[in-house]
Amino acid sequence: MRTGAETAKRASNSASASLGKIRISSLPISSLPLLVLLHWDIGNDGEPHCACAELNQPADGRVIMSKRKARDAHLPIGECITQVQQILRERFCERLLPDRPEGVEAQYKHLLELLRRTAIHGESNSVLIVGPRGAGKTMLLQYVLRDLQKEEKVQKNLLQVHLSGLLQTDDRTALKEITRQLHLENVVGDKVFGSFAENLAFLLEALKKGNRSSSCPVLFVLDEFDLFAHHKNQTLLYNLFDVSQSAQAPIAVVGVTCRLDVLELLEKRVKSRFSHRQIHLLSSLNFTQYLERVWTQLSLPDSFPDKKFAQEWNAGVKTLCEDKSVEEVLQRHFNSSKDFRPLHMLLMLCLSHVSVAKPTIKPADLLEASRMCFADATANMLHGLSILELCLVIAIKHLNDVYEGEPFNLQMVHNEFKKFLHRKSNSMYNFEQPVVMKAFEHLQQLELIRPVDGSSAKVQREYQLMRLTLDHTQIMEALQKYPQCPTDVKQWAMSAFG
């Protein structure tokens, strides 16, 4: 019986004789502790050269590359592109928080200490996080909750209830959502409560621990806090703040809002029970920091499997950020909004152009993505209108010019359209009254025109007053891009009179 070394030697001799690769399918791999693959290539000097690669044989029979070989290996370009898109999309969709908060260290420590006192010591608190949209209010709260959950005492104790003023539009739905998130549907069952306060007290009582001496701390996060102030009698806010001030149960109420005057919306009885703690986040971002954020968001981490591809990608990103046309586009976005969410949308559109054939982001991709972000969606709807609907829009435009923006109705628009038809010799645009009315109603469904506030519902449809939601510039730009727009219609639109 041959040994493993003899088998490897015979395979090596066979390889040198044929000047090719070894076919290892016929070899008993499981019996080889180490296999050396020989690959013969013909060099530039015409002489054969031998390259070897070691395959380590683990106990389970798998064949794996050595560490040296794995470090120097390059992934296929398709695999690299797939991993790039996965990493960057997770960033742009804000699924992963950065390692540490930037620029909000003081606010982070303040909020973390407040919630820690509630979670560990059972101290009730209430606080408002106030700042403009995109300043990082929600991210600050996520940072704090992430680090808070790392503590063992908090993991076992703290319960969280997240409410949104956009979803829970009244106290009844808010109470149902609280019950659902606390998993107390079975406890509540078919019980009938006399008031909101009684229902909330029952829910908190149900969270008492086994010894009945202390309750499990609950964190209430109220997103769009100012919308809860519009609920009838502000019952939800009153009861939450009342519980946080009394010793009924340890709860923390964190409100997130973008309104600086939010306290003025609260009733006197609600305001008196609020702790008046406010954490303000004000964006002090400059354009240089904005550019650095773009570079950071597009760069690949050091842990990327293919080091060479990562270096080339990061070099391409640096070149992209230094391009003058790219800087102008980013400056426009920065002046429009310092919120990073529109920036992430812009970069996501750029990333969609990356493929095996084009493995880098070019300045032209960023310019195209910016054009799509700033595209006027309302004006783009004009491109899909029929000729009749477009003529009605032009007629409305002329009425606005003549009557200086006064409301109009279908009859006035139809009369203006008839003036245009009388000046033409052919009758290709002659339509019956019901057809014109249908086209006018379609414009209203598209919200290109809207009824005047307070207009009577009893008025016949052709006499109901309307206003145009487009301006002169949008109509003229849409006409220039309208596919195969008749010349006489364009001339009518550009004429100073109807």
C-alpha positions as CSV (number, residue, x, y, z in Angstrom):
1,M,0.0,0.0,0.0
2,R,1.4,3.4,-1.0
3,T,2.1,6.0,1.6
4,G,0.9,9.6,1.2
5,A,4.4,10.9,0.4
6,E,4.8,8.4,-2.4
7,T,1.4,9.4,-3.9
8,A,2.4,13.1,-3.8
9,K,5.8,12.3,-5.4
10,R,4.1,10.4,-8.3
11,A,1.6,13.2,-8.8
12,S,4.5,15.7,-8.9
13,N,6.4,13.7,-11.5
14,S,3.3,13.4,-13.6
15,A,2.8,17.2,-13.4
16,S,6.4,17.9,-14.5
17,A,6.0,15.5,-17.4
18,S,2.8,17.0,-18.7
19,L,3.6,20.7,-17.9
20,G,0.1,21.1,-16.5
21,K,-2.1,21.2,-13.4
22,I,-2.5,18.1,-11.2
23,R,-6.0,16.7,-11.3
24,I,-6.6,16.0,-7.6
25,S,-10.0,14.3,-8.1
26,S,-8.3,10.9,-8.4
27,L,-6.1,11.3,-5.3
28,P,-7.2,10.1,-1.9
29,I,-7.4,13.5,-0.3
30,S,-8.5,12.2,3.1
31,S,-5.3,10.3,3.4
32,L,-3.0,13.3,2.7
33,P,-2.0,15.5,5.6
34,L,-0.5,18.0,3.2
35,L,-0.9,18.4,-0.6
36,V,1.3,20.5,-2.7
37,L,-0.2,21.7,-6.0
38,L,2.3,22.4,-8.8
39,H,1.3,24.7,-11.7
40,W,3.8,25.1,-14.5
41,D,3.7,28.3,-16.6
42,I,5.9,29.4,-19.5
43,G,7.6,32.6,-18.6
44,N,8.7,35.6,-20.8
45,D,12.1,34.0,-21.2
46,G,10.6,30.8,-22.8
47,E,11.5,28.7,-19.8
48,P,9.0,26.8,-17.7
49,H,8.4,28.2,-14.1
50,C,6.8,26.3,-11.2
51,A,4.4,28.0,-8.8
52,C,3.2,26.1,-5.8
53,A,0.2,26.6,-3.4
54,E,-0.2,24.7,-0.2
55,L,-3.6,23.2,0.7
56,N,-3.9,22.4,4.4
57,Q,-6.0,19.4,5.2
58,P,-8.0,19.8,8.4
59,A,-9.4,16.9,10.4
60,D,-12.9,17.1,8.8
61,G,-11.5,16.5,5.3
62,R,-12.2,20.1,4.0
63,V,-9.6,21.7,1.7
64,I,-8.8,25.3,2.7
65,M,-6.2,27.8,1.6
66,S,-3.4,28.7,3.9
67,K,-3.5,32.1,5.7
68,R,-0.8,33.6,3.5
69,K,-2.6,32.6,0.3
70,A,-6.0,33.8,1.7
71,R,-4.6,37.2,2.5
72,D,-3.2,37.7,-0.9
73,A,-6.2,36.3,-2.8
74,H,-8.5,38.6,-4.8
75,L,-12.3,38.2,-4.9
76,P,-14.1,38.2,-8.2
77,I,-15.2,41.7,-9.2
78,G,-18.9,40.7,-9.1
79,E,-18.5,39.5,-5.5
80,C,-16.7,42.8,-4.5
81,I,-19.5,44.9,-6.1
82,T,-22.2,42.8,-4.2
83,Q,-20.4,43.4,-0.9
84,V,-19.9,47.1,-1.5
85,Q,-23.6,47.6,-2.2
86,Q,-24.6,45.6,0.9
87,I,-22.2,47.6,3.2
88,L,-23.1,51.0,1.8
89,R,-26.9,50.3,1.7
90,E,-26.9,49.4,5.3
91,R,-25.2,52.8,6.0
92,F,-27.5,54.8,3.9
93,C,-30.6,53.1,5.3
94,E,-29.3,53.9,8.8
95,R,-29.6,50.3,10.0
96,L,-26.2,50.6,11.8
97,L,-25.3,53.3,14.3
98,P,-21.8,54.7,14.2
99,D,-19.5,53.6,17.0
100,R,-19.7,56.9,18.9
101,P,-21.9,60.1,18.8
102,E,-20.2,63.1,17.2
103,G,-20.8,66.7,18.5
104,V,-23.5,65.7,21.0
105,E,-21.3,64.3,23.8
106,A,-22.7,66.5,26.6
107,Q,-26.4,65.8,25.6
108,Y,-25.5,62.1,25.4
109,K,-24.2,62.0,28.9
110,H,-27.1,64.0,30.3
111,L,-29.8,61.7,28.7
112,L,-27.9,58.5,29.5
113,E,-27.7,59.5,33.2
114,L,-31.4,60.4,33.3
115,L,-32.5,57.0,31.8
116,R,-30.0,55.1,33.9
117,R,-31.5,56.5,37.1
118,T,-34.9,55.4,36.0
119,A,-33.8,51.9,34.8
120,I,-31.6,51.0,37.8
121,H,-32.7,53.2,40.7
122,G,-36.4,53.4,39.9
123,E,-36.4,57.3,39.7
124,S,-39.1,58.8,37.5
125,N,-38.1,61.5,35.0
126,S,-39.4,63.4,32.0
127,V,-37.4,65.2,29.3
128,L,-37.8,66.8,25.9
129,I,-35.3,66.5,23.1
130,V,-35.8,69.6,20.9
131,G,-34.1,70.4,17.6
132,P,-34.6,70.9,13.9
133,R,-35.3,68.0,11.6
134,G,-32.1,66.2,10.8
135,A,-30.2,67.4,13.8
136,G,-29.8,63.9,15.2
137,K,-32.5,63.7,17.9
138,T,-33.6,60.1,17.2
139,M,-30.0,59.0,16.7
140,L,-29.0,60.5,20.1
141,L,-31.8,58.5,21.7
142,Q,-30.7,55.3,19.9
143,Y,-27.2,55.8,21.0
144,V,-28.3,56.1,24.7
145,L,-30.6,53.1,24.5
146,R,-27.9,51.0,22.8
147,D,-25.4,51.7,25.5
148,L,-28.0,51.4,28.2
149,Q,-29.0,47.9,27.1
150,K,-25.4,46.7,27.5
151,E,-25.8,47.0,31.3
152,E,-27.0,43.7,32.8
153,K,-29.4,45.4,35.3
154,V,-31.1,47.3,32.5
155,Q,-31.5,44.4,30.2
156,K,-33.6,42.6,32.9
157,N,-35.6,45.6,34.1
158,L,-36.4,48.3,31.5
159,L,-39.4,48.1,29.3
160,Q,-39.8,50.4,26.3
161,V,-42.9,51.8,24.7
162,H,-42.5,53.8,21.5
163,L,-45.4,56.0,20.3
164,S,-45.6,58.4,17.3
165,G,-47.9,61.4,17.0
166,L,-48.3,60.6,13.3
167,L,-49.7,57.1,14.0
168,Q,-51.4,57.4,17.4
169,T,-53.7,60.2,16.5
170,D,-55.9,59.9,19.6
171,D,-55.6,58.7,23.2
172,R,-57.7,55.5,22.5
173,T,-55.3,54.2,19.8
174,A,-52.3,55.3,22.0
175,L,-53.6,53.2,24.9
176,K,-54.1,50.2,22.7
177,E,-50.6,50.5,21.4
178,I,-49.2,50.8,24.9
179,T,-51.1,47.6,25.9
180,R,-49.7,45.8,22.8
181,Q,-46.1,46.8,23.4
182,L,-46.3,45.8,27.0
183,H,-47.8,42.5,26.0
184,L,-50.7,43.0,28.4
185,E,-53.6,42.2,26.0
186,N,-54.5,39.0,27.9
187,V,-54.4,40.8,31.2
188,V,-56.7,43.6,30.0
189,G,-59.1,41.2,28.3
190,D,-62.6,42.5,28.2
191,K,-62.3,44.8,31.2
192,V,-64.2,48.1,31.1
193,F,-62.5,51.1,32.6
194,G,-64.2,54.3,33.7
195,S,-61.4,56.7,32.6
196,F,-58.1,56.8,30.7
197,A,-56.2,57.3,34.0
198,E,-57.8,54.1,35.5
199,N,-56.8,52.1,32.4
200,L,-53.2,53.4,32.5
201,A,-53.0,52.8,36.3
202,F,-54.2,49.2,35.7
203,L,-51.5,48.6,33.1
204,L,-48.8,49.9,35.3
205,E,-50.1,47.9,38.2
206,A,-49.9,44.8,36.0
207,L,-46.2,45.3,35.7
208,K,-45.5,45.0,39.5
209,K,-42.9,42.5,40.4
210,G,-43.6,39.4,42.4
211,N,-43.0,41.1,45.8
212,R,-45.6,43.8,44.8
213,S,-43.2,46.4,46.4
214,S,-41.7,47.9,43.2
215,S,-42.8,48.1,39.6
216,C,-40.8,47.3,36.5
217,P,-39.5,50.7,35.1
218,V,-41.1,51.7,31.8
219,L,-39.6,54.1,29.2
220,F,-42.2,56.0,27.1
221,V,-40.8,57.6,23.9
222,L,-43.2,60.0,22.3
223,D,-42.0,60.9,18.7
224,E,-43.6,64.0,17.2
225,F,-44.4,65.1,20.8
226,D,-46.1,68.3,19.6
227,L,-48.9,66.3,17.9
228,F,-49.8,64.6,21.2
229,A,-50.6,68.1,22.5
230,H,-53.4,68.3,20.0
231,H,-55.3,65.4,21.5
232,K,-58.5,66.1,23.3
233,N,-57.8,67.5,26.8
234,Q,-54.2,66.2,26.5
235,T,-55.2,63.2,28.6
236,L,-52.3,61.0,27.6
237,L,-49.7,63.6,28.4
238,Y,-51.4,64.6,31.7
239,N,-51.5,61.0,33.0
240,L,-48.0,60.1,31.9
241,F,-46.5,63.3,33.5
242,D,-48.7,62.7,36.6
243,V,-47.4,59.2,37.1
244,S,-43.8,60.4,36.5
245,Q,-44.2,63.0,39.3
246,S,-45.9,60.7,41.8
247,A,-44.5,57.5,43.3
248,Q,-47.0,55.3,41.6
249,A,-44.5,53.6,39.2
250,P,-41.0,54.4,37.9
251,I,-41.4,55.7,34.4
252,A,-39.4,57.9,32.1
253,V,-41.1,60.1,29.5
254,V,-38.9,61.2,26.6
255,G,-40.5,63.5,24.0
256,V,-38.9,64.2,20.6
257,T,-40.0,67.3,18.8
258,C,-38.8,69.9,16.3
259,R,-40.9,72.8,17.7
260,L,-39.1,75.2,20.0
261,D,-42.4,76.5,21.3
262,V,-43.8,73.1,22.3
263,L,-44.2,74.1,26.0
264,E,-46.7,76.8,24.9
265,L,-48.9,74.1,23.5
266,L,-49.3,72.3,26.8
267,E,-52.2,73.0,29.1
268,K,-51.5,74.5,32.5
269,R,-52.2,71.3,34.4
270,V,-49.9,69.3,32.0
271,K,-47.2,71.9,32.1
272,S,-47.2,71.9,35.9
273,R,-46.5,68.2,36.0
274,F,-43.6,68.3,33.5
275,S,-40.1,68.5,34.8
276,H,-39.1,71.2,32.3
277,R,-35.9,69.4,31.3
278,Q,-35.0,70.1,27.7
279,I,-32.1,68.9,25.6
280,H,-31.5,71.1,22.6
281,L,-29.7,69.9,19.5
282,L,-28.7,72.6,17.1
283,S,-26.8,71.8,13.9
284,S,-23.5,73.6,13.6
285,L,-22.4,71.7,10.5
286,N,-20.2,73.5,7.9
287,F,-19.6,72.5,4.3
288,T,-16.1,71.0,5.0
289,Q,-17.6,68.7,7.6
290,Y,-20.4,67.9,5.1
291,L,-17.8,66.8,2.5
292,E,-16.0,64.7,5.1
293,R,-19.3,63.0,5.9
294,V,-19.8,62.2,2.1
295,W,-16.3,60.7,2.0
296,T,-16.9,58.7,5.2
297,Q,-20.2,57.4,4.0
298,L,-18.8,56.2,0.7
299,S,-15.5,54.7,2.0
300,L,-15.0,51.0,2.5
301,P,-13.8,49.8,6.0
302,D,-10.4,48.2,6.6
303,S,-12.1,44.9,7.2
304,F,-13.2,44.6,3.5
305,P,-12.0,41.1,2.2
306,D,-10.3,42.4,-0.9
307,K,-7.7,44.9,0.2
308,K,-6.7,45.9,-3.3
309,F,-10.3,46.6,-4.4
310,A,-10.9,48.6,-1.2
311,Q,-7.9,50.8,-1.8
312,E,-8.9,51.5,-5.4
313,W,-12.5,52.2,-4.3
314,N,-11.4,54.6,-1.6
315,A,-9.0,56.4,-4.0
316,G,-11.9,56.8,-6.4
317,V,-14.1,58.2,-3.7
318,K,-11.4,60.7,-2.8
319,T,-11.0,61.8,-6.4
320,L,-14.8,62.1,-6.6
321,C,-15.0,64.4,-3.6
322,E,-12.3,66.6,-5.0
323,D,-14.0,67.2,-8.3
324,K,-15.2,70.8,-8.7
325,S,-18.6,69.8,-10.4
326,V,-19.3,67.4,-7.5
327,E,-18.5,70.1,-4.9
328,E,-21.0,72.4,-6.6
329,V,-23.7,69.8,-6.5
330,L,-23.0,69.0,-2.9
331,Q,-22.9,72.7,-2.0
332,R,-26.4,73.0,-3.5
333,H,-27.7,70.1,-1.4
334,F,-25.9,71.6,1.7
335,N,-27.6,74.9,1.2
336,S,-31.0,73.2,0.7
337,S,-30.8,71.1,3.8
338,K,-28.2,70.0,6.4
339,D,-30.2,66.9,7.0
340,F,-28.2,63.8,6.2
341,R,-31.2,61.8,5.0
342,P,-31.5,63.6,1.7
343,L,-27.8,63.1,1.3
344,H,-28.1,59.4,1.9
345,M,-30.9,59.3,-0.8
346,L,-28.5,61.1,-3.2
347,L,-25.7,58.6,-2.5
348,M,-28.1,55.6,-2.8
349,L,-29.0,56.8,-6.3
350,C,-25.3,57.0,-7.2
351,L,-24.7,53.5,-5.8
352,S,-27.4,52.1,-8.1
353,H,-25.2,52.9,-11.1
354,V,-22.3,50.8,-9.8
355,S,-21.9,47.5,-11.6
356,V,-19.3,45.0,-12.9
357,A,-18.9,47.1,-16.1
358,K,-18.6,50.3,-14.1
359,P,-17.1,49.5,-10.6
360,T,-16.7,53.1,-9.4
361,I,-18.9,56.2,-8.9
362,K,-18.2,58.9,-11.5
363,P,-19.0,62.6,-11.2
364,A,-21.6,62.2,-14.0
365,D,-23.5,59.6,-11.8
366,L,-23.7,62.2,-8.9
367,L,-24.9,64.9,-11.3
368,E,-27.6,62.6,-12.7
369,A,-28.7,61.6,-9.1
370,S,-28.8,65.2,-8.1
371,R,-31.0,66.1,-11.1
372,M,-33.4,63.3,-10.1
373,C,-33.5,64.5,-6.4
374,F,-34.3,68.1,-7.4
375,A,-36.8,67.1,-10.2
376,D,-40.1,68.8,-9.9
377,A,-42.6,65.9,-9.5
378,T,-45.6,68.1,-10.1
379,A,-44.2,69.5,-13.3
380,N,-43.3,66.0,-14.5
381,M,-46.9,65.0,-14.3
382,L,-47.6,67.5,-17.1
383,H,-45.6,65.2,-19.5
384,G,-48.3,62.5,-19.2
385,L,-51.3,64.7,-19.9
386,S,-53.4,64.4,-23.0
387,I,-53.4,67.3,-25.5
388,L,-56.9,68.4,-24.3
389,E,-55.7,68.4,-20.6
390,L,-52.6,70.4,-21.6
391,C,-54.7,72.9,-23.5
392,L,-57.0,73.4,-20.4
393,V,-53.8,74.0,-18.3
394,I,-52.7,76.7,-20.8
395,A,-56.2,78.2,-20.8
396,I,-56.0,78.4,-17.0
397,K,-52.6,80.0,-17.2
398,H,-54.0,82.8,-19.5
399,L,-56.9,83.3,-17.1
400,N,-54.4,83.7,-14.3
401,D,-52.5,86.3,-16.3
402,V,-55.6,88.3,-17.2
403,Y,-57.3,88.2,-13.8
404,E,-54.1,88.2,-11.7
405,G,-54.6,84.9,-9.9
406,E,-58.3,85.1,-9.2
407,P,-60.2,81.8,-8.9
408,F,-61.7,80.2,-12.1
409,N,-64.3,77.6,-13.0
410,L,-64.7,75.1,-15.8
411,Q,-67.0,77.4,-17.8
412,M,-64.4,80.1,-17.8
413,V,-61.7,77.7,-18.9
414,H,-63.9,76.2,-21.6
415,N,-64.6,79.7,-23.0
416,E,-60.9,80.5,-23.1
417,F,-60.2,77.2,-24.9
418,K,-63.0,78.0,-27.5
419,K,-61.2,81.4,-28.2
420,F,-58.1,79.4,-29.2
421,L,-60.2,77.1,-31.4
422,H,-61.9,80.0,-33.2
423,R,-58.5,81.3,-34.3
424,K,-57.7,78.0,-36.0
425,S,-58.9,76.8,-39.4
426,N,-59.0,73.1,-38.6
427,S,-61.1,71.5,-35.9
428,M,-58.8,68.7,-34.6
429,Y,-59.2,70.1,-31.0
430,N,-63.0,70.2,-31.0
431,F,-64.3,68.3,-28.0
432,E,-67.8,67.9,-26.6
433,Q,-68.6,69.4,-23.2
434,P,-68.7,66.1,-21.3
435,V,-65.2,65.2,-22.6
436,V,-63.9,68.6,-21.5
437,M,-65.5,68.2,-18.0
438,K,-63.9,64.7,-17.7
439,A,-60.4,66.2,-18.6
440,F,-61.0,69.0,-16.0
441,E,-61.9,66.5,-13.3
442,H,-58.7,64.5,-14.1
443,L,-56.7,67.6,-13.5
444,Q,-58.3,67.9,-10.1
445,Q,-57.6,64.3,-9.3
446,L,-53.9,64.9,-10.1
447,E,-54.1,67.9,-7.8
448,L,-52.9,70.3,-10.5
449,I,-56.0,72.3,-9.6
450,R,-57.8,72.4,-6.3
451,P,-61.2,73.8,-5.1
452,V,-61.1,77.2,-3.3
453,D,-61.5,76.8,0.5
454,G,-65.1,77.3,1.6
455,S,-66.6,76.9,-1.8
456,S,-70.1,75.6,-1.6
457,A,-70.7,71.9,-2.3
458,K,-74.1,72.7,-3.8
459,V,-72.7,74.6,-6.7
460,Q,-72.8,72.8,-10.1
461,R,-69.4,71.3,-11.0
462,E,-68.8,73.5,-14.0
463,Y,-69.2,76.6,-11.8
464,Q,-67.2,75.5,-8.8
465,L,-64.2,77.9,-8.2
466,M,-60.7,76.4,-8.5
467,R,-57.1,77.5,-8.2
468,L,-54.0,76.4,-10.1
469,T,-51.2,74.7,-8.1
470,L,-48.6,75.3,-10.8
471,D,-46.7,78.5,-11.6
472,H,-45.9,80.0,-15.0
473,T,-42.3,78.6,-15.1
474,Q,-43.3,75.0,-14.4
475,I,-45.9,75.1,-17.3
476,M,-43.4,76.5,-19.8
477,E,-40.6,74.1,-18.8
478,A,-43.0,71.1,-19.1
479,L,-44.2,72.3,-22.6
480,Q,-40.6,72.4,-23.8
481,K,-40.1,68.7,-22.7
482,Y,-43.6,67.5,-23.8
483,P,-43.2,64.8,-26.4
484,Q,-44.4,65.8,-29.8
485,C,-46.2,68.9,-28.6
486,P,-48.1,70.6,-31.5
487,T,-46.5,73.9,-32.6
488,D,-49.7,75.9,-32.4
489,V,-50.3,74.8,-28.8
490,K,-46.7,76.0,-27.9
491,Q,-47.3,79.3,-29.6
492,W,-50.6,79.7,-27.8
493,A,-48.9,79.1,-24.5
494,M,-46.1,81.6,-25.2
495,S,-48.5,84.3,-26.5
496,A,-49.2,87.3,-24.3
497,F,-53.0,87.0,-24.8
498,G,-55.4,84.1,-24.9
